[in-house]
């Protein structure tokens, strides 16, 4: 989705890049071409990461608030979500598409432009709750979640792929390597019915290959600090 041969897509000076726009445009094309069959689309936006960037259209777009690269980029990510929603509605897929919007990392300890892990302590790179816990929103108008519910349910990013495969009618294959660990858990029943009896209650936290902490339910043990 990222054409490195296109100079217009490159990261420019002062936090300006067309990369989010490229993702947005390609996402619209993908949904339009794939609307007749089940699909799984995972888009990883990096505009709000450690070096925030936005396209020229959004430079100073947040002048009515903090007006930083981060808040400008946040406006562009918001537009991305709007374009996604409109694309699903126009292709009549909105009611049967599960959309999960989540951050993939927490805020930096020294992020002067924006971002906060409050009320949790810690930041990106450590094993505290502020270093690993990120917000997520799950939406599907065609499924009855019992209204707008705020859940404390544990979920791992690896679960997204396993759950998506299950919803598409596939079963993940067994690991072919002896040391392979299949970490993803099927969360379909928990998401669709709200029944948390079969939801994940264990999270392992690694830094590289080092096991830093283990969380089970409300309890957590730190093996390394």
HELIX and SHEET records of a PDB file:
HELIX    1   1 UNK A    7  UNK A    9  5                                   3    
HELIX    2   2 UNK A   13  UNK A   15  5                                   3    
HELIX    3   3 UNK A   19  UNK A   34  1                                  16    
HELIX    4   4 UNK A   56  UNK A   58  5                                   3    
HELIX    5   5 UNK A   69  UNK A   90  1                                  22    
HELIX    6   6 UNK A   94  UNK A   96  5                                   3    
HELIX    7   7 UNK A  129  UNK A  132  1                                   4    
HELIX    8   8 UNK A  157  UNK A  167  1                                  11    
HELIX    9   9 UNK A  188  UNK A  193  1                                   6    
HELIX   10  10 UNK A  196  UNK A  198  5                                   3    
SHEET    1   A 2 UNK A  99  UNK A 102  0                                        
SHEET    2   A 2 UNK A 136  UNK A 139 -1                                        
SHEET    1   B 3 UNK A 202  UNK A 207  0                                        
SHEET    2   B 3 UNK A 210  UNK A 216 -1                                        
SHEET    3   B 3 UNK A 219  UNK A 222 -1                                        
END                                                                             
